[in-house]
Amino acid sequence: MATSRLLRPANHCLRTARHTPTRTYTSSPPPTAPHTSPFAPRHLLSIADLTPHELTTLIRTAATHKQSIKSGHVPPTLTNALLGQTIALLFTKRSTRTRVSTEAAVALLQGHPMFLGSQDIQLGVNESLHDTSVVISSMVSALVARVDAHEDVVGLAKHSSVPVINALSDAFHPLQTIADYLTIHEAFPSTSKESAASKSETSDGLGLEGLKIAWIGDANNVLFDLALGAAKLGVQLSVATPKGYEIPSHMRELITSASPTAFLTETNVPEEAVKDADILVTDTWISMGQESSKGQKMSDFAGFQITKELAQRGGAKQGWRFMHCLPRKPEEVSDEVFYSPASLVFQEAENRLWAALAVLEAFVVNKGKIV
């Protein structure tokens, strides 16, 4: 049986990941870094680009807008906020929830979403990434990019004259993380109230401190931003992956440096991660572009399916909930869990809309000011 490891935070604050011979994961400059010009746009490439206060504010804003709009009242700050403006959606990977939620959010703001798929544009193929970014950003108000390599979205941001929002790369998925913590905030209101009551009156946290998330499955882009969010919100995170699928060392350093206290535990045994967990989370075992590895992964991930039996064996907390960013395959989670009252997956999917709305308001309408 593998032994879980409690990961201690690094002694310094790291905003960009350690360089490796094959790939470098980077993020935007820290929010506190001065802009090179008063007109320089602010980008959202990962949760590392947000302070704890800003992440909390985005989640609260998403929750407020959701409640208001679903009750038939559009906040005055959103009315015609993007009227006459075009938001470009550069998607080199197929998408359902990300495309629908982003286009719907732009429409709510009275803007025009322009979708550019892989048949319309091939980043760095017919035209350099530099030229593509410079030209498109001169005609639109923001770029929302869903790409294969994280270097592509970093390159777009480097040369863009308007905000670039990462709608998924192979390293991060910030819009998903904001939606996930909005879902958790909604699902555990009593915990939030109790935590808030125990804090000072000046605290602006969501009150999620003390909650535990158990991630069962592959260490991927969704996990990396979820972990950065946990670090900033005071949530405990236990990760169970098969041997050979652990969090890469450079990504682990980035994640642990985001919190002043230890919050992350890793193991190769699902039952160890599940112990005392409030939320059980998984994602696809085979990401887009990894289809050739399906046979090997199905073998390596045997025993990692989330089931009620696993939750019971591992000792998850009574009333535990389940989350999955979708699309889901039966080998990842049983039907008994996926379609049970414990499942938050469809609420989580809807919250992608409200997360996108809050981010567009902050980074495009308010020019990167998150208040």
Stockholm file with secondary structure:
# STOCKHOLM 1.0

chainA/1-371         MATSRLLRPANHCLRTARHTPTRTYTSSPPPTAPHTSPFAPRHLLSIADLTPHELTTLIRTAATHKQSIKSGHVPPTLTNALLGQTIALLFTKRSTRTRVSTEAAVALLQGHPMFLGSQDIQLGVNESLHDTSVVISSMVSALVARVDAHEDVVGLAKHSSVPVINALSDAFHPLQTIADYLTIHEAFPSTSKESAASKSETSDGLGLEGLKIAWIGDANNVLFDLALGAAKLGVQLSVATPKGYEIPSHMRELITSASPTAFLTETNVPEEAVKDADILVTDTWISMGQESSKGQKMSDFAGFQITKELAQRGGAKQGWRFMHCLPRKPEEVSDEVFYSPASLVFQEAENRLWAALAVLEAFVVNKGKIV
#=GR chainA/1-371 SS CCCCEEECCCSSCCSSCCCCSSCCCCCCCCTTSCCSSTTCCCCBSSGGGSCHHHHHHHHHHHHHHHHHHHTTCCCTTTTTTTTTCEEEEEESSCCSHHHHHHHHHHHHTTCEEEEECTTTCCBTTTBCHHHHHHHHHTTSSEEEEECSSHHHHHHHHHHCSSCEEEEECSSCCHHHHHHHHHHHHHHCHHHHHHHHHTSCTTCCCCSCTTCEEEEESCCCHHHHHHHHHHHHHTCEEEEECCTTCSCCHHHHHHHHTTCSSCCEEEESCHHHHHTTCSEEEECCSSCTTCGGGHHHHHHHTTTCCBCHHHHHHHTCCTTCEEEECSCCCTTTBCHHHHTSTTBCHHHHHHHHHHHHHHHHIIIIISTTCCC
#=GC SS_cons         CCCCEEECCCSSCCSSCCCCSSCCCCCCCCTTSCCSSTTCCCCBSSGGGSCHHHHHHHHHHHHHHHHHHHTTCCCTTTTTTTTTCEEEEEESSCCSHHHHHHHHHHHHTTCEEEEECTTTCCBTTTBCHHHHHHHHHTTSSEEEEECSSHHHHHHHHHHCSSCEEEEECSSCCHHHHHHHHHHHHHHCHHHHHHHHHTSCTTCCCCSCTTCEEEEESCCCHHHHHHHHHHHHHTCEEEEECCTTCSCCHHHHHHHHTTCSSCCEEEESCHHHHHTTCSEEEECCSSCTTCGGGHHHHHHHTTTCCBCHHHHHHHTCCTTCEEEECSCCCTTTBCHHHHTSTTBCHHHHHHHHHHHHHHHHIIIIISTTCCC
//
